[in-house]
């Protein structure tokens, strides 16, 4: 029951709630509050028959309202009728009012059109103003970007690439991020890497142009640098020479005055040139624009490719170095070839030194030192090769001067050049060789032009001119009056002058080699010794051997060498005065001129002996003896008298020779004449000799003996010269006297009268006479009158043969 009562109670409450819901829904519908979707949904979301019940409630509500409306209408009906009546009354007025309102509206509309148009214009302007404000705001953000980009383009156009890179960096980091949403910014962002690559390419192209430019201008840069170094050195040298301008004055005043004036002129010109060029001191930077290197280095550094640039630059410069170090094949022909070669090398390293000091890391001292060492080895090899082709000493000297300037220039830039000065010592030897060749030609020309006769001087002035060229002193000659003759020929002072010129030429090479005076003195003495002992000695030897040089010339050559030998001490003094090194110094070398001239003199003496003998042979060859003549002519042969006259006149020329030379020549001539006459008698082709021929031959020998006894050359003691003919005299006496018994009896004894006659010589001549007697019957008288004497001849022949055979067996 309880459950049932609860159930009924629940249903009651449920019905009450539903009614309340319907009432609320109706209230909401009547209130005209929108939307009604929620209200209607609450009704239709209930039980299936909720709609019907709601409609019933709605109908009931409508009926209630209809009743209320009917009541209200009934209550207000009279008022309504009155209102209608009133309304009808005002209808006419309303029509009139309508017309007025319509007219007013029309007029209002007409007036409002202009306002509307102006209003629309105002609205449009305000929209434009708003848009403009927005655009201005955006442009204020974009304008700096555009300005920077325009600046970038301008920098690119004027080739300020490093600044352009800085501008790019600002654009990327500062400006573009603010307006990155715009399309033009994206285009800019895409173009910036391309611009960087373009800058790299352009800067690299500029660098290549720069490298090509410095390759073309290296010689000018080097020439300028070498000229400046040379001017500075010339100035210092001129000052030093001015302080030492009096060296050598004690030797030859004339030469010293000339040299002094030359030094003064040189110094004056040096000062003038220095004044002219003082304001014209150019550097590598003045001659070449290095900005492409700086730009390219900065650009690659900013782009982070500095190492790539350094490697490229060094690689290209190494290639250029190899090209610069490659000389022209004809470089050795002219000094300009060497000058251009050195100028290019100096220009190359001056540029590298400049790059080293104005940049950081592009080139390093290690790199330049390595490059210089490579170049130095190549330079030395090239100079060794090409200098060996030089045969002109002037060219070698100019080459040396160029090498010195080249070395001094590069040394001023900090490059080590000791190996170059070592090379100069090698070239110095070659220079000396070229000098020796040149002076060999000069000596030959002097000897060819010499007349080989004493120098005639007509007056005091001519005498002073000669002694100013050659240190000649002879008190006895000074006492003689003019005109007179100096004992030497013209070649002596000329040779002396040329030796001094050679010393000057050798000194020119020794200058500027950074050597001490002692070393220079030693070099001068060694080169002068070579000139004397090799060149001059060879020229003298060749001169002496020449066929056209006769006895008179040989005699004069001996006299000349004697005076040149005496002048050697003056040459040593001359070198000492030049170098300011005393001859008493322990390490001072001596000149070997004494031995040179002694050897030449000995050769000339030997040549005199040889030519004398040759002349004697020429006279002997024209001898025309009738070996079968029955009796002599009673006078000496004509050829022999001519020979004796020749010898007599020749030995008169020997009066200027040293006594021993003349005596030796005379003795040698007599001995050779005696030997030649003996060989004529004993000639194997001569088959027979008559007694008349022996007598004629005896007359000729007597003339020879008379010539020897006349003392053609003073200084012989007693009959020393006659002893040259003793063999002939004893042989002829043996046959003339026919003293065979004495000869055979005294043979082998030291006191023998015919000690100089050998059995073989006597036998040979006796057999020739024996054959002649058989043919010409010379001994017929003896056979008739004294056959015993004939037997004696046979006996003598047999005895002589036995003596000859005994001697051969004994031997």
KAQUI-V723607 format. One line per field, one symbol per residue. ss: DSSP state (~ for helix, > for strand, _ for the rest). phi: phi as a letter, one per 20 degrees, with the letter a starting at -180 (. if undefined). burial: 1 if it has 24 or more other ideal C-beta (glycine too) atoms within 12 Angstrom, else 0. A space follows every 10 residues. Layout:
ss = ???
phi = ???
burial = ???
This chain:
ss = _~~~~~~~~~ ~~~~~~~~~~ ~~~~~~~~~~ ______~~~~ ~~~~_____~ ~~~~~~~~~~ ~~~~~~~~~~ ~~~~~~~~~~ ~~~~~~~~~~ ~~~~~~~~~~ ~~~~~~~~~~ ~~~~~~~~~~ ~~~~~~~~~~ ~~~~~~~~~~ ~~~~~~~~~~ ~~~~~~~___ ~~~~~~~~~~ ~~~~~~~~~_ __~~~~~~~~ ~~~~~~~~~~ ~~~~~~~~~~ ~~~~~~~~~~ ~~~~~~~~~~ ~~~~~~~~~~ ~~~_______ __~~~~~~~~ ~~~~~~~~~~ ~~~~~~~___ ___~~~~___ ~~~~~~~~~~ ~~___~~~~~ ~~~~~~~~~~ ~~~~~_____ ~~~_~~~~~~ ~~~~~~~~~~ ~~~~~~~~__ ____~~~~~~ ~~~~~~~~~~ ~~~~~~~___ __~~~~~~~~ ~~~~~~~~~~ ~~_____~~~ ~~~~~~~~~~ ~~~~~~~~~~ ~~~~~~~~~_ ____>>>__~ ~~~~~~~~~_ ____~~~~~_ ___>>>___~ ~~~~~~~~~~ ~~~~~~~~~~ ______~~~~ ~~~~~~~~~~ ~~~~~~~~~~ ~~~~~_____ ~~~~~~~~~~ ~~~~~~_~~~ ~~~~~~~~~_ __________ __~~~~~~~~ ~~~~~~~~~~ ~~~~~~~~~~ ~_________ _______~~~ ~~~~~~~~~~ ~~~~~~__~~ ~~~~~~~~~~ ~~~~~~~~~~ ~_________ ~~~~~~~~~~ ~~~~~~~~~_ __________ _~~~~~~~~~ ~~~~~~~__~ ~~~~~~____ ________~~ ~~~~~~~~~~ ~~~~~~___~ ~~~~~_~~~~ ~~~~~~~~~~ ~~~~~~~~~~ _
phi = .ggfffffff ffffffffff ffffffffff fledeeffff fffeeefgef ffffffffff ffffffffff fffffdffff fffffgfffe ffffffffff ffffffffff ffffffffff ffffffffff ffgffgffff eeggffffff fffffffeme fffffffgff gfedefgfcf feffffffff eggfffffff ffffffffff ffffffefff ffffffffff ffffffffff fffdfefnff ebffffffff ffffffffff ffffffefed eedfffecee ggffffffff ffendffffg ffffffffff fffffeeffd gffcffffff ffffffgfff ffffffedcd nfcdffffff ffffffffff ffffffffef deffffffff fffffgffff ffenefcfff ffffffffff ffffffffff ffffffffef elcgfecebf ffffffffeb fdcbgfffff eefbcefeef ffffffffff fffffffgff fmeldfffff ffffffffff fffdffffff ffffeffffe ffffffffff ffffffefff ffffffffem dffeffeffd fefgffffff ffffffffff ffffffffff fefceefdff bfenbfffff ffffffffff fffffeeggf ffffffffff ffffffffff fegffeebce ffffffffff ffffffffff lfcfofemeg ffffdfffff ffffefemdf fffffegnef effdfeeegf ffffffffff fffffelfef ffffebffff ffffffffff ffffffffff f
burial = 0000000000 0000000100 1100110010 0000000010 0010000001 0001001000 0000000000 0000000000 0000000000 0000000000 0000000000 0000000000 0000000000 0000000000 0100110110 0100110000 1111101100 1100110010 0000100110 0100110111 0111011001 1011101111 1111111111 1111101100 1000001100 1100110010 0010001001 0001000000 0001001101 0111111111 1110100011 0111011101 1011101000 1100101111 1111111111 1111110010 0110001100 1100110111 0111011011 0010111111 1111111111 1010101011 1011111111 1111111111 0111011001 0101101000 0010011011 1100000000 0000011111 1111111111 1111111111 1110001001 1111111111 1111111111 1011000011 1111111111 1111111101 1111111110 1000000111 1111011111 1111111111 1110110011 0010101110 0000011011 0011011101 1011011100 1111111111 1111011101 1100010111 1111111111 1111101100 0110010000 1101111111 1111110001 0011001000 0011011110 1111111111 0110000110 0000000000 0010011011 0011000000 0
